[in-house]
Structures are given as C-alpha cells and as structure tokens.
Amino acid sequence: MRRTAKIEDGRYSAPALEKGLDVIELLAAEQHGLSLQEIARALERTATEIFRMLDVLVRRGYLARRADGTYLLTLRLFELAHLHPPVDRLLDVAVPHLQALARNVRQSNHLSVHHDKRLVVLARVESPDPIGYSVRPGAHFAFHDDRASARVITAFQAPERLPQLMTELLGSARPSKARIAALEGRLDAIRTQRYEEGPSDTVPGVTDICFPIFDHFGVVGAVNVVHVRQRDTVVSVAQARAALRDTSASISRALGRTEAQGNTLPAIGVRKRAR
C-alpha cells in the first residue's frame, strides 16, 4: 500500500505537499524568478524531484515558465486570496465565537481593527441581559492611546510597523518624553500579561478587558468585553477575562495562528524609537 503521509512527533507530514509549498514560498521572495537548478540548490533537493513538482504547479496555474527556463509565480494565489476578502473571513470566523462569549459572560463584546489611522469596530455582540453597554458596528475612533483596543493592537505589532502606530497613538506632533515613556511602559505591560484590563477610558463604571487576535502573519485586531457592574451581574471580571482569553485564542487558531506561534512576537525595541 502506498503511503502518502507519515506521523512524526505526533504530527502528520505530507512530503509532496511540503515540497510544493517550499517552492511557492521560495519564488514568492524572488522578483525575477529562478531556474530549476537554482530552486533545487536553494531547497537542497534533486533536480528530478523538483522538476516534477514544478511541472504540476505550472499545469495548475500557480507558476509560469519563461522561455529562458526560469520559473516565477503567477497571479493565481492573488486571485484565490481575493475570492474571500480578509474582512469577510475575519467576521465569518470571529462572530460565532463572539456570540458564544456574550452568552457565556452575559456582557457585550466587540471586535476592532486598525485602518487608515482609525480604530474601526467591525462587529458587536450584545449582552443577552436587559442592561449592558455596547459600541455600534461601523463606529470609528481616532487611533489614540486612550483606547484599550488601540494599545493592544500596537503592543503586538511587528517591529517594522511599531513606530508608525506609536506615532498615531501619541497623536500630537511633539509628545513629551514623560508621555512617551508612560505609553512605552503600558505597552510593555500589555505584552507581559498578554492583554489589557482596567477602568474604561471613556465610560465611567465600565471595565474594559481586551485581548489581541492573530492570524498566521501577526496581530489583526482586538476583542473587548465591556464589563458593566450592576445589580444583576453574575459573572466577575476575572471570569470574563478567562472566557475572553479562550475566545481570542480560538479565533486566532481558526485564522491560522499555530500553537508554536502563540501570541508573542520577537523582542520589540520600543525604547529605541526616535524622540
């Protein structure tokens, strides 16, 4: 019987699929394409096994072969990506989890993303209880440091994007050194505990609990539970935090975040930011 996969360290492997993905990822980084021999050397494979893989990828439309024998990516991956726009995919994945979260903690929640120097609310799920607080879907706010979601999204940014979002958070053209230091300290604390929590910056009597959402490439947004303390509240802030932690992890896994990646990024030198 032919074996197409085997288990290594408790995980299935598919060597042919992995070779194909290796080829695609290699060529994605090469603007001018590579020859068969160059691809084989880069992947430490034989030319024979790589040729078969290239032939299949050309026939399926993922690669093109030039007259000089070099291979390069076509627009096939771009076309596939746009069959399911990123926002639609994020909502399709997240909303069922957010609905279950609201039923569980009896508090409303919302999902926010960074877009064009704004914090945009993509989705909201109301509390099933008669009293609650929520933010309207489609609402947008300045991406400033007085928003928990903005701080969380910034805290987990990749190093190359961090200075831009720090500038947006600080807002003013010449923020004081004390304000910069305070914000850096707060972002460091968010990275350490992996969430943000505290009294709402905008609504008295409300506790904001906020966790990041990741896909395979990095942070894509943040989910808030808006915890309103009132007479009939039965779920504590600590219980809501634990439920939101599980929900954010579930959404991230569904978006392609792996257990190995978790919700961490390489060390970020925030304090190297230009003053």
matplotlib code that plots the C-alpha trace (Angstrom):
import matplotlib.pyplot as plt

x = [0.0, 1.3, 1.9, 1.4, 1.9, 3.6, 3.5, 6.5, 6.5, 2.7, 2.0, 1.2, 3.6, 2.9, 6.3, 5.0, 2.8, 5.6, 7.9, 5.2, 4.8, 8.6, 8.8, 6.0, 7.4, 10.9, 9.6, 7.5, 10.7, 12.3, 11.2, 12.9, 12.3, 14.7, 15.8, 15.3, 18.8, 18.7, 15.5, 16.9, 20.0, 18.1, 15.8, 18.5, 16.6, 17.4, 16.6, 14.5, 12.1, 11.8, 11.1, 8.0, 6.8, 7.3, 5.5, 2.4, 2.5, 2.8, -0.1, -2.3, -1.5, 0.5, 3.8, 4.8, 7.9, 9.7, 11.4, 14.8, 13.8, 13.2, 10.1, 8.0, 4.7, 1.6, -1.3, -3.2, -2.5, -3.6, -6.8, -7.6, -6.9, -9.5, -12.2, -12.6, -11.8, -9.9, -12.6, -15.2, -13.0, -12.3, -16.0, -17.0, -14.5, -14.9, -18.7, -19.8, -17.1, -18.2, -21.8, -20.9, -18.8, -21.7, -24.0, -21.3, -20.3, -23.6, -21.7, -21.4, -18.2, -16.8, -14.1, -11.9, -9.2, -6.7, -7.5, -6.2, -5.2, -8.6, -9.9, -12.8, -15.4, -16.1, -18.6, -20.6, -22.5, -25.0, -25.3, -28.3, -29.2, -31.6, -28.8, -25.5, -23.1, -22.0, -20.3, -22.1, -20.7, -19.0, -18.1, -14.6, -12.4, -9.0, -6.3, -5.1, -3.6, -6.9, -8.4, -7.7, -8.0, -5.6, -3.0, -3.4, -3.1, 0.0, 1.6, 1.8, 2.8, 5.8, 8.9, 8.8, 5.2, 5.6, 7.0, 4.1, 1.4, 3.2, 3.1, -0.6, -1.2, 0.6, -1.2, 0.5, 3.4, 5.8, 4.7, 6.6, 9.2, 7.2, 4.1, 6.2, 7.8, 4.4, 3.0, 6.0, 5.6, 2.0, 2.7, 5.4, 2.9, 0.4, 3.0, 3.9, 0.4, -0.8, -3.9, -5.2, -7.7, -8.8, -11.4, -12.8, -11.0, -14.3, -17.3, -17.4, -18.4, -17.2, -14.2, -12.5, -11.0, -9.1, -7.2, -5.4, -6.5, -3.8, -3.6, -0.6, 1.2, 0.6, -2.0, -5.1, -7.4, -8.6, -11.6, -13.1, -15.5, -17.3, -17.9, -20.7, -21.1, -24.7, -27.1, -27.7, -24.1, -23.3, -20.0, -17.0, -14.3, -11.9, -14.3, -15.0, -11.2, -10.7, -13.5, -12.2, -8.7, -10.1, -12.2, -9.3, -7.1, -9.9, -10.4, -6.6, -6.3, -9.2, -7.4, -4.2, -2.2, -0.3, 0.3, 4.0, 3.5, 1.2, 0.5, 4.1, 6.4, 10.2, 11.6, 10.5, 12.8, 10.2, 12.6, 14.8, 12.0, 13.2, 12.4]
y = [0.0, 3.4, 5.8, 9.4, 10.7, 9.6, 10.7, 12.5, 13.7, 13.1, 15.1, 14.1, 15.0, 15.2, 15.5, 16.2, 19.0, 20.4, 20.4, 22.3, 24.9, 25.3, 26.1, 28.6, 30.3, 30.4, 32.0, 34.5, 36.1, 36.2, 39.0, 37.8, 34.0, 31.1, 28.2, 24.6, 24.2, 27.3, 26.1, 22.6, 24.1, 26.5, 23.7, 21.1, 18.8, 16.9, 18.5, 15.4, 15.7, 19.5, 19.2, 17.0, 19.5, 22.5, 20.7, 20.2, 23.8, 25.1, 22.9, 24.1, 27.7, 28.7, 29.1, 30.2, 29.0, 31.6, 30.9, 31.2, 28.3, 30.4, 29.9, 32.6, 32.9, 33.8, 35.8, 32.6, 33.0, 36.6, 35.6, 32.9, 35.4, 37.8, 35.2, 35.6, 39.2, 39.4, 41.4, 38.8, 36.0, 37.6, 38.2, 34.7, 33.2, 35.6, 36.3, 32.7, 32.8, 36.3, 35.2, 32.3, 34.6, 37.0, 34.2, 32.8, 36.0, 38.0, 41.0, 42.6, 42.5, 44.0, 43.4, 46.3, 46.7, 49.4, 51.1, 54.3, 55.8, 54.9, 52.3, 50.7, 48.5, 45.6, 43.6, 43.8, 41.2, 42.5, 41.1, 38.8, 40.6, 43.7, 46.1, 46.4, 48.7, 48.3, 50.1, 50.4, 48.3, 50.6, 53.2, 54.5, 56.5, 58.2, 55.6, 57.2, 55.9, 56.4, 53.3, 49.9, 48.2, 50.7, 50.0, 46.2, 46.2, 48.4, 46.3, 43.2, 44.9, 43.7, 45.8, 47.4, 48.8, 49.7, 53.3, 54.2, 53.1, 54.6, 58.0, 57.6, 56.6, 59.7, 62.0, 65.3, 66.4, 66.7, 64.4, 64.9, 62.4, 61.6, 60.7, 58.6, 56.8, 56.2, 54.7, 52.5, 51.2, 50.4, 48.6, 46.6, 45.6, 44.5, 42.3, 40.8, 39.9, 39.5, 41.5, 44.9, 45.5, 48.4, 51.1, 52.3, 55.4, 56.8, 55.4, 55.5, 52.3, 50.1, 47.7, 47.1, 43.7, 43.4, 40.6, 40.6, 38.5, 37.0, 35.2, 33.4, 36.7, 38.7, 40.7, 41.6, 43.2, 43.1, 41.9, 43.7, 42.6, 45.7, 44.6, 46.6, 46.2, 46.4, 44.7, 41.5, 40.9, 37.3, 36.9, 38.5, 40.4, 37.5, 35.0, 37.3, 37.7, 33.9, 33.4, 36.2, 34.7, 31.3, 33.1, 35.1, 32.0, 30.1, 32.8, 33.1, 29.4, 29.5, 32.3, 30.2, 31.0, 28.0, 26.8, 27.3, 31.0, 31.7, 35.4, 36.5, 38.4, 38.8, 41.2, 44.7, 47.6, 50.1, 52.4, 52.7, 54.8, 58.2, 61.0]
z = [0.0, -1.0, 1.9, 1.2, 4.8, 8.0, 11.6, 13.0, 16.6, 16.8, 13.6, 10.1, 7.4, 3.6, 1.9, -1.6, -0.3, 1.7, -1.3, -3.3, -0.6, -0.3, -4.0, -3.8, -0.7, -2.3, -5.5, -3.6, -2.4, -5.9, -8.1, -11.3, -10.9, -10.6, -12.8, -12.0, -10.8, -8.6, -7.0, -6.4, -4.8, -2.6, -1.3, -1.1, -3.3, -6.5, -9.8, -10.7, -7.8, -8.1, -11.8, -11.2, -8.6, -10.9, -13.7, -11.6, -10.3, -13.9, -15.0, -12.1, -12.9, -9.8, -11.7, -15.2, -17.1, -19.2, -22.4, -20.7, -18.3, -15.2, -13.1, -11.3, -9.5, -11.4, -10.0, -9.1, -5.3, -5.5, -7.2, -4.6, -1.8, -3.2, -3.5, 0.2, 1.3, 4.6, 6.5, 5.4, 6.5, 9.9, 10.5, 9.4, 11.8, 14.7, 15.0, 16.1, 18.9, 20.0, 20.2, 22.4, 24.5, 25.1, 26.2, 28.5, 30.3, 30.0, 28.8, 25.3, 23.3, 20.1, 17.6, 16.4, 13.8, 12.8, 9.4, 8.0, 11.3, 12.8, 15.2, 13.4, 15.1, 12.7, 14.9, 18.1, 20.1, 22.7, 26.2, 26.5, 29.7, 29.8, 30.8, 29.0, 27.2, 23.6, 20.7, 17.3, 14.5, 11.9, 14.6, 14.2, 16.5, 16.4, 16.9, 20.2, 23.4, 25.3, 23.7, 25.1, 21.6, 20.1, 22.8, 22.4, 18.6, 18.9, 21.6, 19.4, 16.2, 14.2, 14.8, 11.4, 11.9, 15.6, 15.1, 12.8, 15.2, 18.2, 16.4, 15.8, 19.4, 20.7, 18.3, 19.0, 16.9, 19.8, 22.7, 25.9, 27.0, 30.0, 27.9, 25.5, 28.5, 30.1, 26.8, 26.3, 29.9, 29.3, 26.1, 27.8, 30.5, 27.8, 26.2, 29.5, 30.6, 27.0, 27.5, 28.7, 31.5, 33.5, 34.0, 30.7, 29.4, 28.1, 30.1, 34.0, 35.8, 32.9, 32.9, 29.6, 29.0, 25.8, 24.1, 20.7, 17.7, 15.5, 12.1, 10.7, 10.0, 13.1, 15.0, 13.1, 15.7, 19.3, 21.1, 24.0, 26.7, 28.1, 31.7, 33.3, 37.0, 38.0, 40.5, 38.4, 37.3, 37.9, 36.0, 37.6, 35.8, 36.4, 34.9, 31.9, 31.4, 31.4, 28.9, 26.6, 26.7, 25.5, 22.8, 21.4, 21.3, 19.5, 16.9, 16.3, 15.8, 13.3, 11.4, 11.1, 14.2, 15.4, 18.9, 18.4, 17.4, 20.3, 20.7, 21.0, 18.7, 18.5, 21.1, 20.2, 20.9, 21.8, 23.6, 20.5, 18.9, 17.7, 20.0]

ax = plt.figure().add_subplot(projection="3d")
ax.plot(x, y, z, "-o")
ax.set_aspect("equal")
plt.show()
